[in-house]
């Protein structure tokens, strides 16, 4: 923890920011007891937050802990305050609850405050080294505990003046105009000059690279490294990497990079892996833990199979001990005794098993586990980082939420994004701003609310600009490292007030990703942007290679294609090729209830409630059968939906499926149809290639016609438009498989051979029923779209297949997505949601 003022080294005169570990060493402070309010909150729930704790334990513990730490910082002596002067009110009840929680924690204090408490009560003459404070360096908005520490050190060691330097920027410059107060009501506006620069780059890594290159350019031009500073808000990893690559030393980096609490994370994931339903991502995260006995590569491979839906762990079968450990991890624990037994076995097999076991405080006795209590007892500590190492000659590394620890001539803000500069204010999690004012008047406790947070954020931003005498370069990343879009800092609007003739503050930012490398302000920046347009060929050619035979069966013949694979080929031959060679996008994320998951669940339910050769169920039977089939489908496809946090989505999807089932019942009765096949595998030939696929339902109509039905978890409008413009494909391929079958023993296709065949789509969301090749009676709720629903799609498919047979993969163009959406009537998911490689190899063409 860094304290909000500077102290001076009596030998070198260096002025620096004191840290809790430095203060502890100087004062020979004893080891502080652990600060674990989460366990006390969970085990002695106060009525003030009891209901919140029951509904959202993790969030409640975090909020109450933050409120308690604010209270501790607001006390000048770090002792439990007396609050009896407050009138009876909500504020007093909440404050008393925090006071009782503090008392229950005994002598423990939040991280960084135990040395402060020790020093405040330490007699004079006990410090190892004199530690005078720097006059005027205390943050005027510092909490009472920090002000008390500043006063204690000043009382014994006195103060020294601020290190002499010319902090003010050149009079008349835009930076000088801002140094009177970035939020002041009157700021002199003028034309932009070289004291301020604004650049936009791809992401945080690119910003770090640019910052390092900019620092290197300044040093090469004669600026000492100590007169350059870099501001950052998040992890120092990217800054450390980039500056190391440029050979520029940094002053202020931690001795070691922040480290995760791997033991705590593993304990949490183990507990979650025993509490049903078990999210796949929990298991994937667990097998990636460094504490597991297998190699890191084995963990990555196993995690990929888990996120792909395969939980067998067959990759571990070569090592019986590892496979036994995986079986224990996957085994269910319905009782406390089973849970203790399995966790003991698991902890015996992993590194740091005893520490993991200590965090998994499973209570004694029998009965079912109380998962909320067990999970609340597991504390995962935030990433720990040691004190920074500072030197006189390196580039200064400043933190976004702190005042500068030494002045500079040139400042580079490496992540000028929303939420920082100024830091976004947060409301007090326990008190309204009006209650904070009442508490201050009655007790003198200066708790921090939204107004105080905003004032401090603005004050720190002011200090950062005022400590700079030459220039400030603001770097705005457009995306974070996971690809999510970022917005510029709110401070951009404040800074823009110093520049006239600006319509929008964002107009100040020069997007370097749109400039040629030769036009960049830092010419030797080692990561130039990709060219805006790659010189791509019309196609990738593999002469003499039949690309349709890349995947082969055991007997050497080409594996059959499925209707869904051929639809991908229709849209993007490159996306199809990547899938054929196993080079699809392997990224994974937390479970979500997307269209595919909904479709899988709905198909599963329909398969088990509309049975082959059985009468069409009546509405009462369906109302009873759907919940049972739905429950089993969740187990097979989306167990995470069983958790309480997904209750609204779970119930909503069940209602949707029941409604779709009732509408499908009406269609079956209207057609007087009999179900003769349900989720039946078909194999056949069409367009010169082998096909296979699973038909959702096959109906027999009174005249003997077969109707192959494809259930879609979507609406009618899009499918109807696609059929009208003859760009439908999948259902017709099922008809082809029955017309030209590849037979195998017991394939169940005997009743299908030699019959007249029509196809249909049942659109579950609104009950639409679109057929092709079926004569319908007047008044039928279905609509026949004619025989030509797939002519255009088949024509394009045949052309694609001919190209592949000669080893040619035609690349997509920038006009393809618009064509498929507007002309063909469907969303080309292979382009919009496919591999980034597909997007990277789209040829730019002029769209007419």
N, C-alpha and C positions, 0 to 999 in steps of 0.2 A: 504494500500500500504506500502511495506517495502522499506526502503532507503538503497542504496548499500554501507553502511559504518556502523561502530559500534560507539556507544557512551558509556560513563561510568556513573554509578550512583555514585554521590559524597559521599553517605553515606555508601553503602555496597561495593562499588568498582566493582560491577557486570558490565560486559561489555555485551551489548545487541544491537540488531538492532532496530533502531527507526522506528516507524510507523507514518502514517499521523495523526491518531487520537491522538496518544501520543504527537506529535509535536503541534497539535492544542491546546491540553490542557495546555502544558507547556508555550505556547506563547499567550494564550487567543485569539485564532484566531476567527474571526466572522464566522457565518454560510455561507458556500459557495453557490452561485447560482447553479442550476442544469446544468449539462453538457449534452446537448441534441442536438448534431450536426446532428443527423439523420433527425429531423424535418426541420432544416434549409436546409439541402441538398435536401430534397424532395420538399420543397416549393419554393426554389430559385435555380433552377438547372443551374449550370454553363455550358457553352458550352463545357468545357473540358471533363465533364463526363455525359453530357445530354443523349447522345445515349446509353451509358452503363446503365444509370439509367432507361431508358425506357424499355430496354430488360431484365435487371436483377437488379431490384431495391434493394432487400435485400443485395445481394452480393456487389453491387456498394456502398451502404451506409456504409457497413462494411469496405470496402477497403479504401474509402476516409476518414472515421473516423480514421482508423489506421494510414494513412499517416499524417493526421493533428496532431494526438497525438505525432508522431515522430518529427514533426516540433516544437511543443511546447516544448518538452523535450530538443531539440537541442539549445534552446535560453537560455543564462545564466541568464537573468533577467525575463524570462517568460512574455515578452512583444512582441507585433507584430513586427517582424523585417522589416528593409528596404532592399529591394531586387533590387533597381534600377541599381546597378552596374552590374548585370548580362546582357550579350548581348542578343539580341532578339533570342529566340530559343524555342524549345519545353519545355525545362526545366524551362525557365522563365515563360511561359504561365501557366504551371502546378503549379509552386510555387506561382505565383500571385493569382491563383484561390484558393489555400489553405489560403493565407493571407487574401483574401476577406472573406472567410468563417469564419476565426478566428475573424475578425473584427465584422462580423454579430452576433457572439455569445456574444459580449460584454465582461463582466468581468468574464464569466464562464471559468473554466479550467478543464482539465481531472481529474478524481478521484485521490485524493492524492496530487495534486499539488497546490491547493488553500492555504493550510498551508505553503507550501514552499514559495510561492509568498509573503505571509504575513510576514514570518520571514526574507526574504531577504531585505525587506523594513522596518523592525522594528528597532527603535532606541535601542541602548544598554541600559541595565538595566530594560527591560520590561519582561524578562522571570521569571516565578515563581520559577524555580529551575535551578542552574547552570547545563549545559549540555556539558561537554567537549567531544571532539571526540577522538577516539582511533587512535593514530598515525599509518599511513601505512595501515589502514583498508579500505580506499576508493578504490573501484573497479577501476583499471586503465582505463577501458573502459566505465566508467559511463558517462551518457550524461551530457551536459553542465549544465543543471538545477540542477542536483544532486551534481556536483562538486561545484557549486556556494553555495548551502546550506551547504556543508561540510566546505567551506572556511568561510562562515558567522559565523557558530558556533565556529570554531577554532579561529576566530578573537576575539570573545568576551570571550570565556571560555578556550581557550587553548586546549592542547591535553595531553593525558596520554599514556604511553607506553603500548604495547600489554601485556595482562596478561601473566605472566611467565609460560611457560610450555615447555616440550620437545616434539615438534611436529614431529621431524624426526623419521622415523621408523629405526629399527636396520640396521646398515650398512651391505650391502650384501644381504639383503632380497629383494624379488621381489617388495614389496611396496616401499622400499627405492629407487630402480631403477626407479620407476615411478615418484617419487617426484621431480626429476630434470626437469620434464615437460613431460606430457603424449604424447604430439605431437612433442617433440624434435626429431631432425634428428638422434641422436645417443642415444640409450638406451641399457644399458648393459643387455644382456640376460643370463639367468641361469636356473637351475632346479626349478620347482615350489616348494614352501614351504608353511608353514601354515600362511603366511601373506596375502595370497590371496586364496579365495575359490569361486567356481562357481557352482551353483545348479539350475536346471530347475524344475519347479513345474507346476501343472495343470493350475492355473489361478491366478489372482491378490489376491483373497481371500486366497488361499492356501499359497501364498508368504507372506501375512500379518501374517497368523498363524505361519508360520515357523520363520519369523522375531521375533515375540513376544516370541516364545519358545526359540529361540537362545539367546535373551536378558535375559530371565529368567535363562537359563543355565549359562550364564556369571556371572550374579548376584549371583547365588548359589555358583559359584566357587570363589567368593570373589571380583569380579570387581564392583566398585561403579556404580550405575545407571548413574550418571552424566558423566561417562567416556565412555558411549555407545551412539551412534547416529544412527538414522534411516533416510534414504533418501526416499522421495516419490515425485512423479510428479503430481498425480491426486488428487481425492477427499480423504480427511483424514478418511472417514467413516470406511473403512476396517481396517486400522491401529488402529484406536481408539477402534474398536470392539475387535480385536485380543489381544491388549495389556491389555485391561480391563479384558478379560477372563483369562489372565495369572497373573493378579494382579500386573502388572508392570506400574509404573507411567510414564507419558509422559510430557515433558516440551516443549511447543511450539504448543500444540493443540489450535485451536480457542475456545473461551468461549462457543460458540454454533456452531453446525455443519452448513455448508453452506445451505442457504435457497433459494428455487426457488422463482421467481417473479410470484406467482400464479395469482395475479390480471392481470398482463400483458399477461400471457399465456391465461387466460380465455377470455380477450378482443380480442386477436388475433384469437382464435378458434371460437369465436362468429362471428367475421367478415368473416372468411373463411366459416363458416356454412351458411352464407347468399349469398356467391358468387358461382354461379353455374359454373362448376360442383362441387359437394360437395364430397370430399373423405370420405369414411367410417371412416378412422382413425381420421379425424378431429372431427366427431361426437362422436366417442368413447372416444377420449381424453377429449372432453368437458364434457361428462356425468360423467367422473371420477374426475372432478375438485372438490376440497374441498369446493368451494363456492356454489355448488349446494345444494338444500334443502333436498335431499334424503340421505339416509345412504350410507356409503362407500360400503357396500355389494351390495346394490341395484345398485349403479353406476357400480360396476364390472359386475354384472349379465347383466345389460343393454348393457354395452360395448361388452360383448361376443355375445349377440344376434345381435348387429349392425355389428360386424365383420363377423358374419355368414350370413349376407344379409337380416336380418329382421329389418325393420326400423319403425315398427308400435308402439313400446314402450308399448306393452300390459302389461308389468310388472308393469307399473305405474298406471293402471286403478283403483287400490284400493284407490288411493288418487287423487281425481278430480283436486286439485290444481297442483299437480305434473304432471298429464297428460296434463293439459292445458299449463303448462310451456313447456313440450316437444313438443306439437303441435306448439307453438310459435317459438321454436327453429328450427323446421322442415319447417315452413311456408316460402314460397319464398317472396322475396322483389324486385319487378321490378322497383320501384321508390324510390326516396329519402324519400318521405313522408311515404311510407310503411315501409321502413327500420327504420326510426326514431320511428315510432309507435311500431314496434315489439321489437326493442332494449329497448325502455322505459319499455314496459311490462315485458320483461325478467329481466332487471336490478332491477325492483321493487321486484322480487321474489327471488333474490340470495343474498348471503352475500357479503358485500363490493360492492354492486351494484352501488353506487355513484362513486366510484373510477373506476370501469369498464366503466361506462358511460362517465367519463371524458376522458378516453383513446380512446374511440370510437368517435372520432371527426367527426361526420357526418355533412357535410356542410348544410346550410339552402337551401330552395328553392325546386323546383320540378325537374323533369327529372330523368334520370337513374343514379345510383350510379357510380362514378368513383372509381372502386375498387382499382386500383393501388395507388391512392392518399390516400384513406382511410387506406389501409394496411401499406403504408409507414409511416403514422402518428402514428402507434402503436409501442411503444418502449417496448421490453421485456428485462429487465435488467438481466445481468448474475447473477448466484448465489452469493448472498452476504454472506460474512463471517466476523465476528468480529475479532478484534485483537487477536493474540495468548496469552495464559496465560503461562508465563514461571516461573519455580522454579529452585532452585539450585540443587535439588537432583534427578530430574526425568531424564529419557532417553531423549536426545535431538532429536527433530524432525526438520530435515532440509528440505528445499524445493529444488527441482531439479534445478530451474532456479535462485537460489540465492547462494551467498557465505555463508559458514558456519558462524553461529553467536557465536559459541564457539568451542574449539577443543575437540577431543575425542581420546580414545585409540582404540576402536573397532567401525567400521562403517558397517552398514547393508544397502545395496541398495535394496529396496523392490520391485522395478519394473524396472529392467535393460533391457528396451525394446527399439526398434527402435524409434527414435524421441527425445530421452533423453540421457544425459550423453555421449556426449554433446547434448544440445538441437539442434534440426534440424534448420539450418539457413533458414531464409525467405527473399525473395527479397522484396525490397521496392515496395509497390503497385502502386506508382506514377512515380518513377524515375528509370532510368537505372543506373548501377554502375558508368558508365562514367559521367553521369549527376550529380551524387552525388559528384564526385570529382570536377567537374567544379563549383558547388554551394559552396563547401567548400573553394575553392581558391578565389572566387569572394566575398563571404559574410562572411566567417568564420563559417557558420552553418555546424555542423558535423552531417548530417543526416546519418541514418543507412541503409546500403545495405546488400547484401548477405555476402560480405567479412567481414564486421564489425560484423554481427550476428554470423558468424562462429567463428571469433576470440574470441568474448565474451563467446560463449558456451564452447569453449576449455579452456578459462581462468577460468571459473567457475568450470569446471570439475577438472582442476588442483588444484584449491583452496580446493575443497572437499577432494581430495586425500592427499594434503599437511597438512590438519588439522587433519590427522589421524596418530597415532604413532604405532599402534599395528597390526591391521588386517582389511581387507575389505572383506565382504562376498557379492557377487553379486548374486541376486536372479532373475531368468528370468522366467516370466509366459509364458506358451505356448499359452494361449488364454485369451481374455478379458472376462468380465463378461457376455457378450452376446454370447460368444462362438466363436467369430471370431479369426482366427489364428493370432498370433503375432510373430514378428521376434526379435532376440536379438539386443541389442543396437549396433550402429556403433562403440561405444567406446570399444567393445570387441576386435576388431582388433587392436586398439591402445594399449590396455592393454596386449594383447597376444604377442606383440613385446618384452616384458621383459622376456618371457619364451621360452627356446630353445626346439628343437625337437617337434614342433607342426606343423602338416601339415595344418590343418584348425583350425581357431580360435574357431569354434563351438565345437571342440573336447574337449575343456576345461570344458564344461558344463556337470556335472553329472546329468542325468535325474532321479530324485528321484522317479518319478512315476513308474519306472521300477525296483525299489529295494524293497526288503522285508522290513517291518518296523524295524526289528531288525538290519538292515544294515544302517539305517539313521544316520547321524551325530548328530541329536538331538533326543535322545531316547524317551523323554517324549512329543514329539510333539503330540498334542491331535487330529489331523486329519490325521491319517495314510492313505496312498493311498489304494484304493480298490485292492484286490488281482487280479493279472493278469488273473486268471481263476477261475470263480465261480464253485463250485461243484453242477452242475445243474442236475436234473433228466431228463430222456428222454421225459417225458410228465408231465403235470399237470392233476391230476385226481380228478373228482368230482363225486364220486360214487352215482349211482341212479338218476343223474340229466341229463335230456335230454336237452342238450345245444341248440338244434335247436328250443326250445320252450321258450327261455328266453324273447323274445319280443312277446307280445300277443295282439290280437285285443280285442275290447269291448266284444265280445261274448266268449272270453277265448281261442280261437284257436290260433295256432302259426301264427305270421305274416309271409307273404311270403318273400322269399329272392329275391334279384335282381341279374342280371348277374354280375354287378360290385362287389357286396358283395361276390358272389361265386368265382370270380377271386381272391379276396383278400384271401379267405379261401384256395384256391388252393396253394397260395404262402406261407401264414403264418396263421395257425389256431389261434395263439395268437393275431395277429393284428385283425383278424375277431372277436374274443371274446371281445376284448377291445371296438370295434365299437358296438357290440351288447349290451353291458352294459353301453354305453355312456361314456367310459373312454378314448376317443381318445385325441390326443394332441390338446390343446386348445390355443396354442401360436398364436399370430397374429402380423402382420407387415404391413408396408405401401403397397399400391396396386402395383402390378407388372403385366406386360403383359406376363403371363406364358402360357404354353401349354393348360391348362384347360380353361383359360379365352378366348384364341383364339378359342378353340373348341366350347365353348358356343356361342360366337358371330357368328361364321361361321354356326353352326347348326340353329341358329335363322334366319339368312339371307336366308338359303336354304329353311326353312319351309315356308317363306313368298314370295318367288319368284317362286318356283316350286309347283304349287297348285294342289290339288286333282281334278281329272276329267277335267283338263284343258289342252289345247294343249301345247306342249313344246314351250317355248318362243324363238323368234329369237334373234340373237346377239344384235340388236339395242334395243329391248325391255329389254333384260338383262342389257345392259349398262345403261339404265335409271332406272331400278328397283333396282339394287344392291345398289346404293348410298342411296336411300330412306330407304330401308330395313336395311341397315347398320347403318344409323343414329338412327333408332328406336331401333336396337339391342344394340347400345352403351348405350342408355338411360336405358335399362333393365339390362344390365350386367356389364358395365364398364364406368360409367359416367365420371370418371376422365380422360378418353382418349380424352375428348372434350377440355381439357385445352391446351394452346399453347405449353406448355413444352413437350406434347406428340404428337406434330403434325407429326413428321417424322414416328413414330411407327403407328399412326392412319392411315396415308395415305398408308403406306406400307402394312398394314393388309387389307385395302380395295382393293388394287390391287391384293393381293393374293386371296381374296375371289372371286373377279370378274373373275380372271383366272380359279379358280376351278369351278365356275359356268358354264363358257363356255365349259370346258372339260366335265363336267357332262352332259351338253346338248348334246354333241356329243355321249356320251354313250347311252343316252335315245333314240336318233334317230337310232343309230346302232342296238339297241335291238328292235326297234319299240315298245317301252314299254309305258304303260299308268300308271300314278300315281293314285292309288286307296286308299292310306293311307299315312298320313304325320304326324310324331310325334304322333303316335297312341299308347295308352296304351293297353298292352296285359296282360293276366293273364292265367296261366295254371299250369300243373304239369309235373315234370320230376324228375327222380331218387328218387322218393318217397317223394318229398317235393313240397310245393307250390311256384310258381314263379310269379313275376310280373315285368314289365319293359316297357319302351317306345321305340318302333321301330322308327328309323329315317325316313324311307320311305319303302313303300310296293308297288311293281310294279306288273302289270299284263302283261304277255307276250302274243304274238299272239296265242300260243297254249293253253292258259288258265293257264299256270304255274304261281305261285306267287313267286316273288323274294323279300326276306326281306333284306333290305340294311342298313348297318351300316356305316355312314359317319365318317371317322377318320381324324383329323387334323394332319396328319403325312405322311411319305413317304411309298413307296411300299416295299422296300427291307426287312425291319424288319418283316412286316406282312407276306410276302411271305415265309420267312424262318420259321416262327412260324407255318404256315399252312403245310409246307412241312414235318415238323417233328411231326405233329399231336398234337400240343400243343395249338391249338386255342380253344376258349371256348364260347365266348359271342354270336356270331351270331347263333350258333347251338341251344342255349337255347331259342332264339326267335322262331325258327322253332318248338321246342318242345311245346312252349306255344300255338301255333296255332293248332298243331296236337292233343294236349290233353288240350283243353281250360277249364277255369272256367268261365262260362257265368254269366253275370249280365244284367239287363235290360238296353237297349239302349247302349250296349257296343261297337257297331259299328263293330262287328266281323262277322256278317252274311255273307258278301261277301267272307270271308276267309276260312270258314269251308268246309272241304271235298275236298280241292284242293291239287294238287301236289305242294310241297314247296321246293324252293332252297334258299340259302343264299349268300350274297355277301358283300364285303368291298369296299367302294369307298375311296381311299386314296387322300385326297384333295391337299396335297402339290405338288404331281407330276402327278395326274390324273390317277393313277393306279386303275384297277378294277379287283378284284380277287373274283371268285365265287366258290361255292361248290355245286355239285349236279345239274349242268346245262349243257346241251349239247349246245356247241357253234358252230356256223358256221365257216368255214375256213375264215381267214382274220379278224375275230372279234378282236377289240382292247382289249376286256376282256380276262382273262385267267382263265380257270377252274382248280382248285387245287384238284379235285377228292372228293370222299365221305368220306375219312378217316382223314379229317383235324383236328378232335377233339378227336380221339380215345385215345391218351395218356392222354390228359387233363381230359377227362371224367373218365377214369380209376382211376386217382389220386383223382378226385373229389368224386367219389363214396366211395373210401377208407376213405377220410376225413369225409364225412357225416356219415359213419358207426362209426367212432371213436367218433364223437360228440354225437351221439345218446346214447352212453354209458357213457358220461361225461368225455371223454378223449381228452385233447388238447396237441398234439405233438408239442414240441418246435423245432424251427429251429436250424440248425447246421451251422457252419462256411463255409461249402461247398455248402449251398443252393444257395447263390447268384450266384456263379460261374456256378452252374448247370443250373439255369434258363436262365442265359445270353448265355451260350455256347451251352448247349444241347437243351433247350426248345425254344431258339430264341427270348426271350423278356426280358425287364427290369423289375425286380420284385420290383415295387414301394412300396409295403407293407413293404419291407425290407430296401430299400434305403431312402425313404422319409416318413416313417411312424413314429409311436410313439417311443421315446427313450426307453420305456420299452421293446419294441420288440428287439431292439439292445442289451439291457442289458441282455436279457434272451436267447441269442444265444449260444448254446453249442459249445465249441471248439472241433473240431475233426480233425484228420489227413486227409488231402485231398490227395487222390492218383492221 
